[in-house]
């Protein structure tokens, strides 16, 4: 590929992959603790799981899947040397991320208005901890994507050098992957 950045594996900076692996390890410990605790409190978890808004969770799932598609399009555009297209796709991904935060925020508002907090019971302790930890990762991912989008808008990436776009995309896909595990684990599996 003359004059073009060679597609590397893994895409993006190696440092982000070390960070992603560390984050996945932390989420893995959380998920394992959730599954273990749930196995010893099935009735409690089944009862309170029914109080969650699965429709909101489905909207959030679709928002994150869509946002990941938009990020894939952004990477494809920058590889084709289309900074403007990359910027537009990243803005679309940010819009889906914002939708996720708004819907999740409304879920939290509903639960908090009912007096539910970390001390309500074991199920809610896990639900609030896991989903808020993920919520914070969505916020961080959006900050990263915004920084990448602004640099793309200024022409800071090209087909020859787009490691930053791939780095941001890799982190965003990790955030999406975690939700794809969290959603069925917390909202669906009985």
C-alpha positions as CSV (number, residue, x, y, z in Angstrom):
1,X,0.0,0.0,0.0
2,X,2.1,2.8,-1.3
3,X,1.6,6.1,0.5
4,X,-1.2,4.6,2.7
5,X,-1.0,3.6,6.3
6,X,-0.7,-0.1,6.5
7,X,-3.7,-1.7,8.2
8,X,-2.3,-2.9,11.5
9,X,-3.6,-5.5,13.9
10,X,-4.8,-4.5,16.4
11,X,-6.0,-1.2,14.9
12,X,-5.1,1.9,16.7
13,X,-2.4,2.4,19.4
14,X,-1.2,-0.6,21.4
15,X,-1.7,1.4,24.6
16,X,-5.5,1.6,24.0
17,X,-5.6,-2.2,23.7
18,X,-3.8,-2.6,27.1
19,X,-6.4,-0.2,28.6
20,X,-9.2,-2.1,26.9
21,X,-8.0,-5.4,28.2
22,X,-7.7,-4.0,31.7
23,X,-11.3,-2.5,31.4
24,X,-12.6,-5.9,30.2
25,X,-11.0,-7.6,33.1
26,X,-12.7,-5.2,35.5
27,X,-16.1,-5.7,33.9
28,X,-15.4,-9.5,33.8
29,X,-14.9,-9.5,37.6
30,X,-18.1,-7.4,38.0
31,X,-20.1,-9.8,35.7
32,X,-18.7,-12.9,37.6
33,X,-19.6,-11.4,41.0
34,X,-23.1,-10.6,39.6
35,X,-23.6,-14.1,38.3
36,X,-22.3,-15.7,41.4
37,X,-24.5,-13.6,43.7
38,X,-27.5,-14.1,41.4
39,X,-27.1,-17.8,41.6
40,X,-27.4,-17.6,45.4
41,X,-30.4,-15.1,45.3
42,X,-32.4,-16.2,42.2
43,X,-35.8,-15.2,43.6
44,X,-34.6,-11.8,44.6
45,X,-32.9,-11.1,41.3
46,X,-35.9,-12.4,39.3
47,X,-38.4,-10.3,41.2
48,X,-36.5,-7.0,41.0
49,X,-35.3,-7.6,37.4
50,X,-39.0,-7.3,36.4
51,X,-38.9,-3.7,37.7
52,X,-36.4,-2.7,35.0
53,X,-37.5,-1.0,31.8
54,X,-36.6,-3.5,29.1
55,X,-37.9,-1.2,26.4
56,X,-35.5,1.5,27.5
57,X,-32.7,-1.0,27.6
58,X,-33.6,-2.2,24.1
59,X,-33.6,1.4,22.8
60,X,-30.1,1.8,24.4
61,X,-29.0,-1.4,22.8
62,X,-30.1,-0.3,19.4
63,X,-28.5,3.1,20.0
64,X,-25.1,1.6,20.8
65,X,-25.2,-0.9,17.9
66,X,-26.1,2.0,15.5
67,X,-23.4,4.1,17.0
68,X,-20.8,1.4,16.4
69,X,-21.9,1.1,12.8
70,X,-21.5,4.9,12.4
71,X,-18.0,4.6,13.9
72,X,-17.1,1.8,11.4
73,X,-18.3,4.1,8.6
74,X,-16.1,6.9,10.0
75,X,-13.0,4.6,9.9
76,X,-13.9,3.5,6.4
77,X,-14.2,7.2,5.3
78,X,-10.9,8.2,6.8
79,X,-9.2,5.2,5.2
80,X,-10.6,6.5,1.9
81,X,-9.1,9.9,2.8
82,X,-12.5,11.5,3.4
83,X,-12.1,13.6,6.6
84,X,-15.5,15.3,6.2
85,X,-17.3,12.0,5.9
86,X,-15.3,10.7,8.9
87,X,-16.4,13.8,10.9
88,X,-20.0,13.4,10.0
89,X,-20.1,9.7,10.9
90,X,-18.5,10.5,14.2
91,X,-21.1,13.2,14.9
92,X,-23.8,10.7,14.2
93,X,-22.2,8.2,16.6
94,X,-22.0,10.9,19.2
95,X,-25.7,11.5,18.7
96,X,-26.5,7.9,19.4
97,X,-24.2,8.0,22.5
98,X,-26.2,11.0,23.7
99,X,-29.4,9.2,23.2
100,X,-28.0,6.3,25.3
101,X,-27.1,8.7,28.1
102,X,-30.5,10.4,28.0
103,X,-32.5,7.2,28.1
104,X,-30.3,5.7,30.9
105,X,-30.6,9.0,32.8
106,X,-34.4,8.8,32.6
107,X,-34.2,5.2,34.0
108,X,-32.0,6.4,36.9
109,X,-34.4,9.3,37.6
110,X,-37.3,6.9,37.7
111,X,-35.5,4.5,40.1
112,X,-34.2,7.3,42.3
113,X,-37.7,8.9,42.5
114,X,-38.9,5.6,44.0
115,X,-36.2,5.8,46.7
116,X,-34.1,3.1,45.1
117,X,-30.4,3.4,45.7
118,X,-27.3,1.1,46.2
119,X,-28.6,0.1,49.7
120,X,-32.1,-1.0,48.6
121,X,-31.1,-4.6,48.0
122,X,-28.4,-6.7,46.4
123,X,-30.0,-6.7,43.0
124,X,-30.2,-2.9,42.8
125,X,-26.7,-2.6,44.2
126,X,-25.4,-4.6,41.2
127,X,-27.8,-3.0,38.7
128,X,-26.9,0.6,39.7
129,X,-23.1,-0.2,40.0
130,X,-22.8,-2.1,36.7
131,X,-24.9,0.2,34.6
132,X,-23.4,3.4,36.1
133,X,-19.9,2.1,35.6
134,X,-20.8,1.5,32.0
135,X,-22.5,4.9,31.8
136,X,-19.2,6.5,32.8
137,X,-17.5,4.5,30.0
138,X,-20.0,5.8,27.5
139,X,-19.2,9.4,28.7
140,X,-15.4,8.7,28.3
141,X,-16.0,7.1,24.9
142,X,-17.9,10.2,23.8
143,X,-15.2,12.5,25.0
144,X,-12.7,10.4,23.0
145,X,-14.9,10.4,19.9
146,X,-15.5,14.2,20.1
147,X,-11.7,14.8,20.3
148,X,-11.2,12.5,17.2
149,X,-14.1,14.2,15.4
150,X,-12.7,17.7,16.0
151,X,-9.3,16.7,14.8
152,X,-10.9,15.0,11.7
153,X,-12.8,18.2,11.0
154,X,-9.6,20.2,11.0
155,X,-8.1,17.6,8.5
156,X,-5.8,16.1,11.2
157,X,-6.3,12.6,9.8
158,X,-5.8,11.1,6.4
159,X,-5.6,7.7,4.6
160,X,-1.9,7.8,5.3
161,X,-2.3,8.5,9.1
162,X,-5.5,7.7,10.9
163,X,-4.3,5.8,14.0
164,X,-6.2,8.2,16.3
165,X,-9.5,7.4,14.5
166,X,-8.9,3.7,14.9
167,X,-7.9,4.1,18.5
168,X,-11.1,6.0,19.4
169,X,-13.1,3.4,17.4
170,X,-11.5,0.6,19.3
171,X,-12.5,2.1,22.6
172,X,-16.0,2.8,21.5
173,X,-16.5,-0.8,20.3
174,X,-15.3,-2.0,23.7
175,X,-18.0,0.1,25.3
176,X,-20.6,-1.4,23.0
177,X,-19.3,-4.9,23.6
178,X,-19.7,-4.5,27.4
179,X,-23.3,-3.4,26.9
180,X,-24.0,-6.4,24.7
181,X,-23.1,-8.6,27.7
182,X,-24.6,-6.3,30.4
183,X,-28.0,-6.0,28.7
184,X,-29.0,-9.6,28.6
185,X,-27.2,-10.4,31.9
186,X,-29.1,-7.7,33.9
187,X,-32.3,-7.1,31.9
188,X,-33.2,-10.4,30.3
189,X,-31.6,-13.6,31.6
190,X,-33.7,-15.3,34.2
